[in-house]
Amino acid sequence: MEKKGFIHSLPFKLLCALIAGLVIGLWLNGAGDTPFVMGLLNIIVTVKYIVGQFISFCVPMIIIGFIAPSITRMGNNASKMLAVALCIAYVSSIGAAFFATGAGFGILPHLNINPNVEGLKELPSVVFKLDIPPIMSVMTALFFSVCVGLSAVWNHATATTTLLEEFQKIVLSIVTRFLIPVLPILIGCTFCTLAYEGSITKQLPIFLIIILIVMLGHYIWLTLLYSVASAYSGRNGWNIVKNYGPAYMTAVGTMSSAATLSVALQCARKSEPTLRDDLVNFGIPLFANIHLCGSVMTETFFVMAVSKMLYGEFPPVSKMILFCLLLGIFAIGAPGVPGGTVMASLGLITGVLGFDETGTALMLTIFALQDSFGTACNVTGDGALTLILTGFAEKHGIKEAKLGNVLGQAG
């Protein structure tokens, strides 16, 4: 695969779109309400609305395309060790989400997040409304994915499983060839309208503070993961952490768990005998795809901040609990693209929390701009979960030879 530099990456494109949107919006704000300015704003608002409609249309397909094949893929490779790996990855992800939720309710009210900024200019109305309704609701798509995926496994429906795999490739093409290329347009239009209204100059510094808080949360969660893993396995997790520096820096630079996998394997293998070699070969590649604690924590904290910033209140506790529980499932089936976690869970952001296109655009932007640190947290946390697998194997007398079949099935 051809390697692309940072200037070709999604975060760089979103950053450029953000800056361009801010510059144009601030210029329009100071240019006066001339016919030219209002006409240009009409076009920007309309484009923003249409792109938002397209993203909403894609959400159910993304859910079906990534959740259902993930279930069939895991079901066909069912084993005790795989089941344990899935459980601890899910628990780690939703644990990080609930940790972020608690931190959000405890910290964010003390930050100067004021949605009611005085003296805002009013945006013109949309000139042309192109409504693109989704084929089904978010929750319908989720339950459809679960039912079809499990039923395909129970009935050994190879044709359906193959169809789901092909549908996943189709959806990934839609995401990479259509959805991701239009994201900078949505981001640019959103920040242009926010800058024109006049609110963004006061709200942007809050984003920087929030990103720093989330990064601190990553380190706290990693400390907790390795402490639990050490206590359960009876082995020193520091022997793993001290070798993970190269993997962490590679993840920061590549923003991809897949691109970091080879380095992560090398770091984990240096941790022997703390980690068993067979479990390193099994756990590290698996967790690179299903364990996204850092990304989940980031998204959860950000949705609370954006909700307060745009809508004046935090989501209700009941909705946040549902959001966290479902986000762990969505993370397991997240696509392998930049910002894959938030991309896969757009349905939760819009369907469960009720975000509009402005909220969605803000979430995509701030998530993508710090995605590298979330990925680094994911990758480093994989070592802790592999240590838990090592402890489980030792406690249940699972020998290396016995794991050979599991490794072959999971490969």
C-alpha positions, -999 to +999 in steps of 0.1 A: +000+000+000+013+034-009+021+055+021+006+090+023+022+119+041+005+140+067-006+166+041-028+138+025-043+127+058-079+134+069-069+154+100-048+177+078-076+182+054-101+188+082-077+213+097-074+232+064-111+232+061-115+245+096-091+273+090-106+282+057-141+282+072-130+304+101-113+329+078-142+331+054-167+333+082-149+361+100-145+380+068-183+377+061-190+388+096-171+420+091-182+426+055-217+437+064-251+423+052-246+431+016-265+411-011-232+394-021-225+383+015-261+371+021-261+352-012-228+335-004-241+326+031-272+311+014-250+288-006-229+278+024-259+270+045-275+250+017-244+230+010-240+223+047-276+211+049-273+188+019-240+172+031-255+167+065-285+149+049-261+126+029-242+117+061-275+109+079-284+087+049-252+067+052-254+061+089-277+030+088-256+014+061-224+019+081-240+002+111-252-028+091-220-030+070-197-031+100-216-046+129-233-076+112-201-089+095-181-085+127-206-108+145-204-135+118-167-132+117-163-136+155-190-163+156-173-185+131-141-183+152-158-190+185-135-203+212-130-198+250-100-175+246-117-154+218-148-150+240-127-138+269-109-114+246-141-100+233-155-096+269-125-078+283-122-055+253-159-046+256-156-040+293-125-019+289-143+002+262-175+008+281-155+013+313-136+041+296-169+055+284-184+056+318-152+070+333-154+098+307-191+103+315-184+107+352-155+131+345-177+151+321-204+156+347-178+165+373-155+187+352-174+203+324-198+224+345-168+242+359-155+252+325-167+284+309-189+268+283-216+293+275-240+285+247-258+319+250-233+343+235-247+378+231-247+397+198-248+367+175-258+373+139-286+353+124-279+329+095-301+330+064-324+301+056-316+272+034-323+280-003-328+245-015-337+216+008-326+183-007-340+158+019-323+124+018-341+103+044-321+072+057-335+037+047-342+029+084-337+044+119-304+039+138-318+015+164-336-005+137-302-009+118-285-019+150-310-046+160-312-058+123-274-062+123-274-082+156-303-104+146-290-112+111-254-117+123-263-141+151-288-160+129-262-164+102-238-179+127-264-202+142-275-215+108-240-217+093-254-195+065-223-193+044-240-174+015-254-148+039-220-145+056-203-140+022-230-114+013-224-095+045-186-095+039-192-081+004-216-055+017-190-044+042-166-038+014-193-018-005-200+003+026-163+009+032-160+021-004-189+045+003-171+058+034-137+062+018-148+074-016-178+096-008-183+102+029-147+111+039-141+133+009-172+155+017-163+158+054-140+187+049-168+205+030-191+200+060-164+211+084-156+242+064-192+252+061-199+246+098-170+266+111-178+293+085-213+297+098-201+296+134-175+323+127-201+344+109-225+342+139-196+353+162-195+324+187-165+305+176-139+330+188-151+324+224-157+287+222-125+275+204-102+279+234-125+255+253-118+228+228-081+230+235-087+227+272-110+197+266-084+179+245-058+183+272-083+169+298-090+139+275-053+131+271-049+131+309-078+108+310-060+084+286-031+081+310-053+075+340-072+048+322-040+031+311-027+031+346-059+015+358-059-011+331-023-022+338-029-022+376-059-045+372-040-067+347-011-069+371-033-078+401-052-104+382-022-121+365+002-118+394+028-103+370+043-068+368+027-048+341+055-022+342+076-048+323+052-043+294+047-005+296+084+003+296+087-014+262+057+003+246+073+037+239+080+030+201+044+016+196+029+047+213+049+071+192+042+052+160+005+053+168+007+091+173+024+095+140+003+071+119-031+075+136-037+038+127-037+007+149-032-014+118-001+006+108+012+003+143+006-035+146+041-046+136+058-022+161+033-032+188+041-069+183+078-062+187+072-042+219+050-069+233+075-096+225+102-078+245+080-082+275+085-120+278+082-138+301+056-114+315+035-121+283+034-155+267+046-155+231+015-174+218-008-150+235+011-120+221+006-134+186-031-140+194-041-110+215-022-080+200-036-083+164-071-091+177-072-062+202-058-038+176-092-043+158-117-045+187-102-026+217-106+011+213-107+024+249-089+057+241-111+065+212-143+057+231-132+078+261-125+107+238-158+105+219-178+103+251-162+133+267-165+153+235-202+146+230-209+160+264-189+191+258-204+197+223-239+191+237-234+218+264-218+242+239-244+240+212-276+230+230-271+245+264-273+213+284-257+179+289-275+148+276-297+131+302-280+104+323-302+077+309-292+086+273-255+087+283-258+052+298-274+039+266-248+057+245-219+042+265-233+006+264-239+008+226-207+026+218-187-004+231-205-025+205-200+000+177-163+002+185-158-035+179-171-031+144-155+003+137-141+007+101-103+009+097-103+045+085-092+077+103-118+085+129-133+051+125-149+050+159-168+082+156-176+074+120-192+040+130-211+056+158-226+085+140-259+068+144-256+070+182-246+107+181-276+116+159-301+090+170-295+086+207-282+120+216-301+140+189-272+160+174-279+180+143-254+185+114-236+212+133-230+190+163-219+162+141-195+183+122-179+196+155-176+160+168-159+148+136-135+177+137-122+177+172-122+139+172-100+137+141-077+164+153-067+144+184-073+109+169-036+101+170-035+102+209-067+081+212-051+055+189-019+055+210-040+049+241-058+020+223-025+004+212-008+007+246-039-007+263-037-038+242-007-049+262-027-048+294-055-069+280-030-094+266-016-096+302-051-104+314-054-132+287-020-145+300-034-146+335-066-163+324-047-190+304-024-197+334-053-199+359-073-223+337-044-245+327-045-235+290-012-246+275+005-231+245-001-262+224-038-261+231-039-225+218-025-235+185-059-242+170-073-209+184-045-190+167-051-207+134-089-200+136-084-164+145-058-156+119 
